[in-house]
Amino acid sequence: MTLILGVDEARKGPIIGNMVICGVLIEESNKEKLKKLGVKDSKLLTPRQRENLFPKILRVIKKYKTIIITPQEIDKAVSKENGLNLNWLEAHKTAEIINELNPDKAIIDCPSPNIKKYKEYLLNLLNNKEIELIIEHRAEKNLPVAAASIIAKVIADRELNKLKKEFKLEFGSGYTSDPRTKKFVKENFDKYPEIFRKSWITWKNHDQAKKQKKLDEF
């Protein structure tokens, strides 16, 4: 019985909210069941389709693990405060998932343009050095990775909705390409420090403009 792990992330790019990494462990013989369910890259599915697939995926897979990464942890990695960068941070979280779920084979959607370097870095973090590692771009074409992408996206969206309820705010998708988010960031970048990724250039630009305005007032 070969155990395959698919790993993917959700919400790596927005300026608001958490990022989520998910690993899905499945017996190789059950992969076709995912296909029959209609599992595919989460970006090709609507939010309702993803929510509907979530419990069905759980009935087919053996286990899953998600890790939630806060804006503060992301900022530390981007600013290299902890000796990492965002890709290396993702590698550490991925290694945590692999080490806990202990698959025979792991298929990873690679966040780095340099697959070879990322694979070497990740392998160095693993307990099992004999594991078969498949690291590639657009790995969501593999069903275990597609299943991980769906779970990661559902949980990431739920996390975002929790933020909106907790702070009683409406800020759209959290991506700066969203006009609602853009407006919200402009008006509130220096409020609600918990929700923003301050290492993002959009936040930095607003912060710099405010500091400059204060200097100009002297």
Backbone bond lengths (Angstrom), bond angles and torsions (degrees), N, CA, C in turn:
res aa  C-N    CA-C-N  psi(-1)  N-CA   C-N-CA  omega(-1)  CA-C   N-CA-C  phi
1 M - - - 1.473 - - 1.527 109.07 -
2 T 1.336 115.66 107.71 1.458 120.79 179.77 1.522 110.08 -87.82
3 L 1.322 115.69 129.25 1.462 121.05 178.58 1.525 109.67 -101.50
4 I 1.318 115.14 123.73 1.468 121.43 -179.32 1.523 109.35 -110.34
5 L 1.319 114.99 137.31 1.465 120.91 176.23 1.525 109.14 -114.53
6 G 1.332 115.98 130.03 1.456 121.34 171.63 1.513 108.67 -108.93
7 V 1.331 117.46 135.98 1.474 121.23 -178.49 1.526 109.96 -128.27
8 D 1.336 115.45 133.40 1.459 120.75 176.54 1.526 108.86 -151.67
9 E 1.339 115.64 167.07 1.464 120.39 -179.57 1.526 110.61 -123.60
10 A 1.311 115.41 165.58 1.469 121.86 175.39 1.521 109.05 -138.67
11 R 1.315 115.86 145.79 1.467 124.40 176.83 1.522 112.45 61.62
12 K 1.336 114.59 49.31 1.465 119.14 174.41 1.531 110.76 -78.20
13 G 1.330 117.41 -29.53 1.449 120.98 -169.10 1.521 119.53 -95.19
14 P 1.347 120.35 -20.81 1.466 119.09 -173.81 1.524 113.64 -70.04
15 I 1.326 115.74 161.16 1.460 121.69 179.64 1.538 111.52 -87.46
16 I 1.337 116.07 -14.93 1.469 121.50 -178.38 1.528 110.08 -119.19
17 G 1.327 115.70 133.78 1.456 120.16 168.46 1.520 115.91 95.39
18 N 1.325 113.67 179.87 1.458 122.61 -174.97 1.522 112.44 -83.17
19 M 1.317 113.79 158.24 1.466 122.12 168.80 1.532 106.60 -104.11
20 V 1.324 116.75 148.20 1.471 120.53 -179.38 1.523 109.62 -127.93
21 I 1.322 116.21 132.20 1.467 121.99 172.70 1.516 107.88 -113.70
22 C 1.321 115.70 136.93 1.475 120.20 -178.30 1.518 110.71 -130.70
23 G 1.313 114.80 141.33 1.462 121.81 170.72 1.520 109.47 -119.45
24 V 1.328 116.10 131.93 1.469 121.92 179.28 1.520 108.66 -116.30
25 L 1.323 116.16 123.03 1.464 122.69 179.84 1.522 109.21 -102.67
26 I 1.315 115.38 127.15 1.465 119.89 -177.28 1.521 110.51 -142.32
27 E 1.314 116.07 147.10 1.465 119.48 172.76 1.535 108.22 -71.88
28 E 1.306 115.50 136.92 1.470 119.32 -175.42 1.528 111.65 -55.25
29 S 1.309 116.29 -34.81 1.473 120.75 -178.08 1.531 112.74 -67.69
30 N 1.336 117.11 -14.81 1.472 120.50 -178.57 1.529 113.89 -98.59
31 K 1.329 116.25 1.98 1.469 119.12 -177.31 1.527 112.60 -58.79
32 E 1.313 116.29 -38.98 1.470 119.99 -178.13 1.525 112.33 -63.68
33 K 1.333 115.27 -27.07 1.473 118.76 178.15 1.531 110.71 -64.21
34 L 1.322 115.90 -34.34 1.466 119.99 176.73 1.529 110.17 -64.30
35 K 1.312 114.96 -40.70 1.473 119.60 179.48 1.520 110.79 -62.44
36 K 1.325 116.06 -42.86 1.478 120.43 -179.95 1.522 111.67 -64.09
37 L 1.338 116.57 -30.10 1.473 120.25 178.17 1.526 112.26 -71.68
38 G 1.349 115.45 -19.03 1.467 118.94 -176.44 1.512 112.73 94.90
39 V 1.337 116.18 20.87 1.468 120.60 179.64 1.524 109.91 -67.76
40 K 1.333 115.34 130.60 1.470 122.47 175.02 1.526 108.03 -153.72
41 D 1.299 116.03 176.70 1.469 121.04 178.72 1.526 109.44 -47.50
42 S 1.329 116.43 130.36 1.469 120.99 -175.05 1.526 112.73 -58.68
43 K 1.330 116.97 -27.20 1.471 120.25 -179.33 1.527 112.12 -67.91
44 L 1.326 116.16 -17.40 1.465 120.98 -179.81 1.527 112.17 -93.11
45 L 1.324 116.43 4.04 1.463 121.85 -176.99 1.528 110.74 -119.35
46 T 1.299 116.53 152.75 1.466 120.67 175.70 1.535 108.96 -80.18
47 P 1.341 118.17 162.29 1.471 119.93 176.48 1.525 112.30 -55.08
48 R 1.325 117.73 -40.15 1.467 120.51 179.78 1.524 111.17 -65.58
49 Q 1.330 116.80 -41.80 1.469 119.97 178.37 1.527 110.91 -62.51
50 R 1.315 116.01 -40.73 1.475 119.15 179.00 1.525 111.46 -64.31
51 E 1.329 116.81 -44.51 1.466 120.61 178.38 1.528 111.04 -61.76
52 N 1.320 117.12 -39.07 1.469 121.08 179.34 1.525 111.79 -67.36
53 L 1.339 116.14 -35.85 1.465 120.10 -178.38 1.526 112.56 -76.77
54 F 1.314 116.33 -27.62 1.473 121.13 -174.47 1.539 112.79 -50.24
55 P 1.344 120.41 -57.33 1.469 119.39 -178.33 1.528 112.99 -67.50
56 K 1.332 116.15 -28.84 1.478 119.59 178.66 1.524 110.68 -68.96
57 I 1.332 116.68 -38.89 1.466 120.89 177.11 1.527 110.11 -62.79
58 L 1.330 116.01 -41.81 1.466 119.93 -178.06 1.526 112.21 -61.19
59 R 1.326 116.48 -28.34 1.475 119.94 -179.94 1.528 111.81 -76.78
60 V 1.330 117.26 -18.79 1.464 121.31 -176.35 1.531 111.89 -96.87
61 I 1.324 116.30 -36.01 1.464 119.91 -174.79 1.528 111.39 -82.51
62 K 1.321 114.39 166.73 1.465 119.76 -179.77 1.534 110.53 -84.83
63 K 1.341 115.83 -47.26 1.467 122.06 -179.41 1.511 108.90 -155.06
64 Y 1.334 114.84 165.25 1.463 118.43 167.59 1.521 108.54 -147.99
65 K 1.330 114.92 159.02 1.464 120.40 176.98 1.528 108.09 -140.76
66 T 1.325 115.58 134.18 1.458 119.48 174.86 1.524 109.48 -119.74
67 I 1.315 115.03 148.08 1.461 121.87 175.04 1.524 107.49 -125.92
68 I 1.324 115.35 127.87 1.465 121.47 179.16 1.524 108.55 -98.64
69 I 1.323 116.08 127.62 1.466 121.92 -178.42 1.524 108.01 -112.71
70 T 1.313 115.90 121.36 1.471 121.48 -174.81 1.531 111.47 -78.71
71 P 1.333 116.91 161.86 1.465 119.74 174.58 1.533 112.68 -56.43
72 Q 1.342 116.48 -35.75 1.460 119.84 -178.51 1.538 111.08 -65.41
73 E 1.328 116.08 -40.92 1.473 119.69 179.05 1.527 110.25 -68.74
74 I 1.314 116.45 -38.08 1.468 121.34 176.94 1.526 110.08 -62.17
75 D 1.346 116.49 -45.99 1.466 120.76 -179.36 1.530 111.51 -60.06
76 K 1.318 116.68 -40.60 1.469 120.17 179.21 1.528 110.92 -62.08
77 A 1.332 115.73 -40.60 1.468 119.70 -179.95 1.524 111.20 -69.25
78 V 1.335 116.39 -44.98 1.472 120.18 -178.28 1.525 110.73 -62.96
79 S 1.344 116.62 -38.38 1.469 120.49 -179.97 1.524 111.93 -84.94
80 K 1.348 115.36 1.44 1.472 122.90 177.67 1.535 113.38 60.92
81 E 1.339 115.53 27.06 1.475 120.41 177.97 1.524 111.32 -62.91
82 N 1.338 116.40 -33.19 1.464 120.12 -176.08 1.534 111.98 -106.13
83 G 1.333 116.02 19.11 1.461 119.75 178.14 1.514 113.90 77.08
84 L 1.328 116.96 9.40 1.458 120.69 -179.12 1.526 109.80 -111.18
85 N 1.319 115.75 -176.23 1.457 123.07 160.74 1.521 104.72 -136.29
86 L 1.302 118.00 -177.03 1.472 118.60 -173.50 1.528 111.80 -65.21
87 N 1.321 117.87 -37.24 1.469 120.55 178.74 1.526 111.57 -67.55
88 W 1.335 116.24 -40.30 1.466 118.73 179.08 1.528 111.14 -70.04
89 L 1.321 116.24 -35.26 1.472 119.49 174.46 1.531 109.41 -59.54
90 E 1.319 115.73 -44.70 1.468 120.08 178.58 1.530 110.97 -62.00
91 A 1.323 116.41 -38.14 1.472 120.16 178.03 1.526 111.01 -62.77
92 H 1.333 117.32 -41.32 1.467 120.73 179.16 1.533 111.34 -63.92
93 K 1.324 116.62 -40.89 1.466 120.23 179.13 1.527 110.54 -69.39
94 T 1.314 116.15 -38.43 1.469 120.55 177.43 1.521 110.08 -63.51
95 A 1.326 116.58 -42.83 1.469 120.87 178.44 1.523 110.96 -61.47
96 E 1.326 116.14 -38.90 1.469 120.56 177.86 1.533 110.43 -59.76
97 I 1.319 115.61 -42.44 1.471 120.48 179.19 1.528 110.47 -66.49
98 I 1.330 116.96 -46.30 1.466 121.00 -178.79 1.529 110.26 -62.73
99 N 1.312 116.84 -44.52 1.471 120.01 -178.31 1.527 111.83 -63.87
100 E 1.323 117.01 -34.13 1.469 119.41 179.88 1.529 112.06 -76.69
101 L 1.323 117.06 -43.26 1.470 120.02 -174.49 1.532 113.05 -86.94
102 N 1.333 117.09 -19.01 1.463 123.48 170.32 1.536 114.09 50.78
103 P 1.323 118.65 61.56 1.473 120.92 179.77 1.533 111.28 -80.83
104 D 1.336 114.85 169.63 1.474 120.33 171.49 1.530 109.70 -81.63
105 K 1.322 114.64 -32.28 1.463 120.61 -177.77 1.519 108.77 -140.83
106 A 1.330 116.99 139.32 1.466 120.75 177.92 1.523 109.16 -125.74
107 I 1.326 115.10 132.60 1.466 121.48 177.24 1.520 107.06 -112.72
108 I 1.321 116.25 121.39 1.460 121.49 -171.62 1.527 110.12 -120.64
109 D 1.329 115.87 133.78 1.457 119.96 170.33 1.525 107.57 -79.47
110 C 1.321 116.69 114.54 1.465 121.21 -170.33 1.530 111.68 -78.68
111 P 1.341 117.89 125.10 1.462 120.66 179.41 1.527 113.00 -83.41
112 S 1.323 116.14 -13.59 1.464 120.68 -174.70 1.527 110.99 -100.61
113 P 1.339 117.87 147.80 1.471 119.07 174.77 1.529 111.88 -69.05
114 N 1.337 116.28 -21.70 1.463 121.26 -178.90 1.528 109.72 -100.85
115 I 1.323 116.07 92.39 1.473 121.41 -176.05 1.527 111.62 -62.82
116 K 1.329 116.47 -43.72 1.475 120.91 -177.40 1.533 110.82 -60.05
117 K 1.314 115.97 -47.10 1.471 120.60 -178.61 1.528 110.81 -65.51
118 Y 1.337 115.97 -41.13 1.467 119.98 179.83 1.529 110.45 -64.50
119 K 1.323 116.68 -41.44 1.467 120.85 -179.83 1.533 110.45 -62.39
120 E 1.319 117.05 -43.52 1.473 121.21 179.18 1.531 110.87 -62.78
121 Y 1.329 115.35 -43.01 1.472 120.59 -179.38 1.528 110.23 -63.64
122 L 1.338 116.09 -45.87 1.462 120.87 -178.80 1.525 111.49 -65.03
123 L 1.330 116.36 -44.84 1.463 120.46 -178.18 1.525 111.04 -59.29
124 N 1.306 116.65 -34.87 1.460 121.75 179.31 1.526 112.41 -64.07
125 L 1.344 117.09 -22.43 1.467 122.29 -178.25 1.534 112.69 -92.12
126 L 1.326 116.82 -7.06 1.469 120.67 -173.28 1.522 112.59 -90.80
127 N 1.321 114.88 145.05 1.466 120.44 175.52 1.525 110.54 -71.86
128 N 1.328 116.09 -41.15 1.467 121.49 -178.37 1.523 109.18 -96.88
129 K 1.316 116.61 103.01 1.470 121.10 -178.04 1.531 112.02 -78.76
130 E 1.330 116.44 -10.12 1.469 120.38 -178.09 1.528 112.32 -91.84
131 I 1.302 117.64 -2.02 1.459 121.38 -177.67 1.527 110.62 -60.21
132 E 1.318 115.97 145.46 1.465 120.26 174.40 1.532 107.72 -84.03
133 L 1.330 115.17 116.01 1.466 120.51 -177.62 1.524 109.93 -108.82
134 I 1.315 115.51 122.27 1.463 120.78 173.82 1.523 106.72 -113.76
135 I 1.320 115.51 111.00 1.457 120.62 -177.45 1.519 108.28 -120.26
136 E 1.318 116.12 122.70 1.466 119.70 -175.47 1.517 110.84 -153.18
137 H 1.314 114.88 162.57 1.455 120.57 173.30 1.523 109.02 -81.55
138 R 1.327 116.16 149.28 1.470 123.00 -178.58 1.544 110.93 54.03
139 A 1.314 114.71 45.52 1.473 120.22 -177.88 1.525 112.37 -71.82
140 E 1.348 117.19 -6.79 1.473 120.44 -178.94 1.531 112.55 -63.97
141 K 1.328 116.90 -9.48 1.475 119.01 175.39 1.537 110.69 -69.91
142 N 1.343 116.25 -17.58 1.461 121.40 173.94 1.525 108.58 -85.50
143 L 1.312 117.19 130.61 1.466 121.30 -172.87 1.538 114.33 -58.09
144 P 1.347 119.94 -42.40 1.476 117.90 178.48 1.530 112.57 -61.97
145 V 1.337 116.56 -35.57 1.470 120.38 178.76 1.533 109.78 -71.45
146 A 1.328 115.82 -40.10 1.470 119.94 177.21 1.531 110.30 -60.47
147 A 1.332 116.70 -41.68 1.470 120.56 178.06 1.528 110.22 -63.09
148 A 1.343 116.25 -41.32 1.473 120.41 177.71 1.522 110.53 -63.99
149 S 1.327 116.67 -37.74 1.469 119.90 -179.37 1.528 110.79 -65.84
150 I 1.331 116.72 -35.90 1.471 120.61 178.88 1.532 110.48 -67.71
151 I 1.332 116.23 -48.30 1.468 119.54 -179.41 1.531 110.56 -62.64
152 A 1.334 116.01 -43.84 1.472 119.72 179.12 1.525 110.87 -59.82
153 K 1.320 116.44 -42.58 1.471 120.17 -177.26 1.526 111.28 -69.27
154 V 1.325 117.29 -41.91 1.471 120.13 178.68 1.523 110.29 -60.93
155 I 1.320 116.51 -46.74 1.463 120.02 -178.47 1.531 110.64 -67.72
156 A 1.327 117.23 -38.76 1.469 120.57 178.34 1.525 110.79 -63.34
157 D 1.327 116.96 -40.85 1.471 120.33 178.22 1.527 111.02 -66.55
158 R 1.324 115.94 -37.77 1.473 118.99 177.13 1.526 110.77 -65.26
159 E 1.322 116.27 -39.51 1.469 120.59 177.38 1.525 110.79 -61.39
160 L 1.334 115.62 -40.62 1.463 120.13 179.63 1.528 110.60 -64.33
161 N 1.314 116.25 -42.38 1.472 120.11 178.69 1.526 111.80 -65.22
162 K 1.329 116.35 -33.93 1.474 120.21 175.69 1.522 110.50 -61.33
163 L 1.338 115.83 -42.81 1.470 120.53 178.17 1.522 110.89 -59.57
164 K 1.315 115.64 -45.21 1.472 120.16 -178.27 1.530 110.68 -61.79
165 K 1.326 116.02 -39.64 1.475 119.81 179.52 1.527 111.34 -72.24
166 E 1.326 115.75 -42.65 1.472 120.42 -177.19 1.528 111.26 -62.26
167 F 1.342 116.23 -44.05 1.465 120.27 -176.35 1.535 112.41 -96.89
168 K 1.361 114.92 -1.54 1.472 119.94 -178.76 1.535 110.86 53.49
169 L 1.342 114.03 52.41 1.461 120.81 -176.75 1.519 110.48 -125.78
170 E 1.316 115.68 157.58 1.466 121.07 169.70 1.525 106.79 -129.04
171 F 1.326 115.50 112.81 1.468 119.18 -176.89 1.527 112.44 -128.97
172 G 1.332 116.39 18.95 1.459 119.33 177.92 1.512 112.41 73.98
173 S 1.325 115.72 -144.51 1.468 121.69 -172.95 1.523 113.21 -81.11
174 G 1.341 116.34 -18.85 1.462 119.41 -175.91 1.516 113.38 93.14
175 Y 1.341 116.43 -8.48 1.470 121.50 177.46 1.530 109.47 -91.18
176 T 1.319 116.96 141.12 1.465 120.08 -176.39 1.529 112.79 -70.67
177 S 1.325 117.70 -11.69 1.471 120.53 174.77 1.531 111.24 -76.76
178 D 1.332 117.15 -13.07 1.466 123.65 179.50 1.538 108.36 -86.23
179 P 1.329 118.67 119.00 1.471 121.33 -179.16 1.534 113.48 -54.36
180 R 1.347 117.08 -36.50 1.475 119.93 179.46 1.523 110.52 -65.56
181 T 1.328 115.78 -41.45 1.465 120.33 178.29 1.526 110.51 -66.30
182 K 1.318 115.43 -44.25 1.467 121.27 -179.62 1.534 110.73 -55.70
183 K 1.334 115.27 -47.13 1.464 121.69 -179.63 1.530 110.29 -64.51
184 F 1.341 115.95 -44.36 1.460 120.94 -178.75 1.532 111.06 -62.02
185 V 1.328 116.31 -44.00 1.466 120.22 -179.20 1.527 110.18 -63.10
186 K 1.312 116.25 -44.28 1.471 120.93 -179.63 1.533 111.30 -58.57
187 E 1.322 116.13 -40.04 1.472 120.87 -175.15 1.527 113.49 -87.66
188 N 1.334 117.40 -18.82 1.467 119.87 -170.62 1.530 115.13 -132.95
189 F 1.348 118.19 13.17 1.466 119.89 -172.68 1.529 112.71 -59.44
190 D 1.349 116.89 -28.25 1.458 119.44 -178.27 1.532 112.77 -96.90
191 K 1.336 115.53 8.45 1.469 120.72 173.97 1.537 107.12 -111.74
192 Y 1.315 116.89 171.78 1.475 121.84 175.56 1.537 111.76 46.52
193 P 1.327 119.60 57.62 1.463 121.13 -174.99 1.529 114.16 -59.03
194 E 1.343 116.24 -23.32 1.476 119.46 -176.61 1.533 112.67 -67.14
195 I 1.329 117.44 -26.02 1.471 118.50 -168.85 1.525 113.71 -95.99
196 F 1.346 117.25 -16.05 1.472 119.57 -174.22 1.523 112.92 -95.00
197 R 1.345 114.79 146.75 1.460 121.25 169.26 1.536 105.91 -92.42
198 K 1.318 115.01 100.95 1.465 120.35 -172.12 1.524 112.66 -77.41
199 S 1.308 117.11 -8.41 1.468 120.48 176.66 1.526 111.72 -84.37
200 W 1.339 116.96 -7.13 1.464 120.81 179.39 1.534 109.00 -75.07
201 I 1.314 117.31 142.24 1.462 121.87 -175.08 1.531 112.31 -60.06
202 T 1.333 117.50 -34.91 1.473 120.57 179.72 1.521 110.52 -60.89
203 W 1.338 116.64 -46.62 1.471 120.24 179.50 1.533 110.08 -64.34
204 K 1.330 116.25 -43.79 1.470 120.42 -179.18 1.523 111.46 -60.81
205 N 1.327 116.42 -40.39 1.465 119.95 -179.70 1.525 111.77 -62.75
206 H 1.340 116.46 -43.51 1.472 120.29 177.92 1.529 110.73 -64.00
207 D 1.327 116.00 -42.42 1.459 120.67 -179.13 1.534 110.62 -64.07
208 Q 1.319 115.54 -42.85 1.467 120.66 179.91 1.525 111.13 -64.16
209 A 1.337 115.89 -41.60 1.471 120.49 179.95 1.529 110.64 -63.06
210 K 1.326 116.66 -38.07 1.472 120.05 179.50 1.531 110.82 -67.83
211 K 1.326 116.06 -41.82 1.462 120.22 178.73 1.528 110.90 -64.15
212 Q 1.329 115.92 -40.03 1.452 121.13 179.19 1.530 111.16 -64.15
213 K 1.329 114.80 -39.81 1.470 120.23 179.33 1.526 110.19 -61.98
214 K 1.341 116.01 -41.00 1.471 119.65 179.16 1.528 110.83 -65.03
215 L 1.317 117.19 -38.35 1.467 121.30 178.32 1.520 110.82 -65.18
216 D 1.352 115.17 -38.82 1.460 120.25 -178.79 1.529 112.65 -67.36
217 E 1.348 115.68 -19.75 1.455 119.90 -178.45 1.526 112.53 -78.19
218 F 1.337 116.04 -15.35 1.474 118.17 178.87 1.521 111.68 -70.88
